[in-house]
Amino acid sequence: METSPEAEEPPNFLQFTDLASENVGGKVLFATDDFFAPAENLLKSRSPEFKADEFTEFGKWMDGWETRRKRMPGHDWCLIQLGIPGIIHGFEADTDFFTGNYAPRFSVQAACLQQEEIPEIAPRGIKIGTAATNEELESINKLKSDNWSVLVPMAKLKPGYVGKSHNYFAVSSQRRWTHIRLNIYPDGGIARFKVYGFGQRDWSTVEPNELYDLVAMENGGVCVGFSNAHFGHPKNIIGVGRSKSMADGWETARRLDRPPILQRDGKGALLMPGSEWAIFRLAHPGVITQIEIDTNHFKGNFPDTCRLDGGVLSAQEEEDGVVRKWEVKQDLNWQPLLSVTKLSAHKRHFFDGRSLRLRDVITHVKLTIAPDGGVSRLRLWGFAQSVLSADH
């Protein structure tokens, strides 16, 4: 397995999904020790913070996972269940604010487990000032996690000084993973741990003639290009559940080419010269039968209109598009899926067969909003190509 330490420039995999984040359902199943700060902090989506004067009864309050100074053989480790099982492209271990108490080394292992392979594990509850009990160790040892595949061999980490706390490791693996074992050597603290990659559903288990959200992040949908992401990345709109706030959506800057005085055309749409767009690769090729476009939380900044186009793109065409930043003159066979449609503030908009124009199998979609603004979620329900029957 090839890995690489942090480079001067942030790696490209930071654009991918954090498969372990609490926002997508990632959770800690086990930790050897949570004395100063619990392992659950590793999966927080917000940035670490430091409270200079805050202490607990066990010591300094820290926003991360921090174990006690080890006074017995071994090293500390924890097990994480990914919120979205999938293919991993890189890891980030952030030691922010952990300076004289950071974990000097770490490694990462992974496994792809079926539900029946996971033993019954008691909920962790609130953990601080504790270590794993013998019963917890006995239960978790049934997973034999020390034998899991090594994705990052033991590597050095940097202390958490300002601007130097991010440790990046790229991974070369095309396997699907469901669980992670994070090892620290021998003890210490890490503020955040992120697992970047793409979701991947086990499509061999899908039910025939059932609808699936073919663009959902958890099923393997991916944002592969966009025009503007000033306030929020478009990958957010294929996230898990409804959005929690505007920060959990796609929001562009206000276009500078908007006219001083706005007017509408004969159909009620604003007369604007420009638009913004985002392109997504579907989790599985399929036929879209239902669409949801949600502007939840976007009240004074929703788009005036939107449209959706679909098409079949090869891997090479997608790669070329990414390299060329999907320039307009690139010859791609986009076909209308949903015509230009008015949107409203803070509302779920639903469209079905009466509104949809494209009934062919597609691999990619392009969402265009005009002139600018924010969308919280995009759902594309349809039939995966592998489960289509002649009746469809």
C-alpha positions, 0 to 999 in steps of 0.5 A, spaced: 500 500 500 503 506 497 502 512 502 505 519 502 506 524 508 504 531 508 506 535 502 506 543 502 500 543 498 493 540 501 492 534 497 486 533 492 483 528 496 481 533 501 475 535 496 472 528 497 467 526 503 469 525 510 466 518 510 468 518 518 464 524 520 459 525 525 455 528 520 454 522 516 453 517 521 461 515 523 461 513 530 467 510 535 465 503 537 471 502 542 477 506 545 483 503 549 483 509 553 479 516 554 482 519 560 483 526 558 478 527 552 474 522 549 475 519 542 468 521 539 471 528 538 476 525 533 469 525 528 467 532 530 465 536 523 467 543 526 474 545 527 478 544 534 478 549 539 482 551 545 480 553 552 486 556 556 483 556 562 478 550 562 480 544 566 476 537 568 477 533 574 482 529 570 486 534 567 486 540 562 480 540 557 482 538 550 478 538 544 480 531 541 482 524 543 487 524 549 489 518 552 493 518 559 501 517 559 501 510 559 505 506 564 504 499 562 506 495 556 502 496 549 499 502 545 492 506 545 488 505 539 480 506 537 475 503 532 471 507 528 465 505 524 464 509 517 458 513 517 459 511 509 462 505 507 466 506 501 473 507 497 478 511 501 483 516 498 486 519 504 487 520 511 488 527 515 490 527 522 490 533 525 494 535 532 491 542 533 493 545 540 496 538 542 503 540 542 507 537 548 501 532 549 500 529 541 501 522 539 508 522 536 506 516 531 500 513 528 498 508 523 491 506 520 488 499 519 481 497 515 476 492 514 470 491 510 465 487 515 458 484 514 453 486 519 453 479 522 461 479 523 460 485 528 459 482 535 454 486 540 458 492 543 455 496 548 454 503 547 460 507 549 456 513 553 460 519 555 467 517 556 472 521 560 477 519 565 476 512 563 479 506 560 476 500 556 474 494 561 476 487 560 469 485 558 469 491 553 476 488 550 474 481 550 468 483 546 472 487 541 477 482 540 472 478 537 473 482 531 481 481 531 482 488 528 490 487 529 490 483 523 486 488 519 489 491 512 494 496 513 493 502 509 498 507 513 504 503 516 507 507 522 508 514 521 510 520 525 506 526 526 507 533 527 505 537 534 499 541 533 502 548 532 499 553 528 499 552 521 503 545 522 498 541 525 495 537 519 498 531 517 496 528 510 497 521 508 494 519 501 492 511 500 492 507 494 486 502 494 480 500 490 477 496 496 471 498 499 472 499 507 467 499 513 471 500 519 477 503 521 482 502 526 486 508 528 493 506 532 497 511 536 504 510 539 504 509 545 499 514 547 497 522 547 492 526 543 489 527 536 484 533 535 481 530 529 481 524 524 478 524 517 477 519 512 477 522 505 474 518 499 467 516 496 461 512 498 460 505 495 454 501 495 454 494 495 449 494 488 449 486 488 444 487 494 439 491 491 432 489 490 429 489 483 424 494 481 426 499 487 427 506 487 434 508 489 437 515 490 442 514 485 446 521 486 446 520 494 453 521 497 452 514 501 450 510 495 457 513 491 455 519 488 460 524 487 461 531 485 466 532 479 466 539 478 463 546 479 463 553 477 463 557 484 463 554 491 464 561 495 460 559 501 459 552 501 461 546 496 456 542 492 458 536 494 454 537 501 447 537 497 448 530 496 449 529 503 446 524 508 439 527 511 436 534 510 441 539 511 442 542 518 444 549 516 446 553 510 453 551 511 451 544 510 449 546 503 452 549 496 452 556 496 455 561 491 457 568 491 453 573 488 454 574 481 458 581 479 455 581 472 447 582 475 444 588 472 443 594 476 436 593 476 432 587 475 427 585 470 423 579 469 421 575 462 414 573 460 415 567 464 416 570 470 424 568 470 429 574 472 433 576 466 440 575 468 446 574 463 449 568 467 448 562 472 452 557 476 453 549 475 455 543 479 456 536 475 455 529 479 457 522 477 451 518 479 453 512 484 450 507 479 448 508 471 440 509 471 434 512 469 431 518 473 424 518 475 423 522 481 427 529 483 427 533 489 431 540 490 431 542 497 432 550 498 432 548 506 435 554 510 436 558 504 431 564 505 434 570 502 439 567 498 435 561 494 436 561 486 431 564 482 431 558 477 434 551 476 435 546 470 438 539 470 441 536 464 443 528 464 448 524 459 452 518 459 460 520 460 466 515 459 471 515 465 476 518 460 470 524 458 470 525 466 477 525 467 478 530 461 472 535 464 476 535 471 482 537 467 479 542 463 475 544 469 469 543 464 470 548 459 463 550 455 466 548 449 468 541 451 463 537 447 459 533 451 452 530 450 448 533 455 440 532 454 435 536 458 432 532 464 428 538 468 427 544 464 428 551 467 424 551 473 422 556 478 424 555 485 422 558 492 425 559 499 426 554 504 422 549 500 422 542 498 421 542 490 418 535 487 418 533 480 416 526 477 414 523 470 410 529 468 416 534 469 422 529 467 424 529 459 429 524 459 428 517 460 434 514 458 440 511 462 445 516 464 451 516 468 452 524 470 447 530 471 449 537 471 445 542 476 444 549 473 442 555 478 440 562 475 443 567 477 446 564 483 444 562 490 444 556 495 441 549 494 441 544 500 439 538 497 439 534 491 435 527 490 435 523 484 431 517 485 431 512 479 432 505 477 439 502 477 441 500 470 443 493 473 436 492 476 432 495 470 427 490 466 425 490 459 418 493 462 422 499 464 
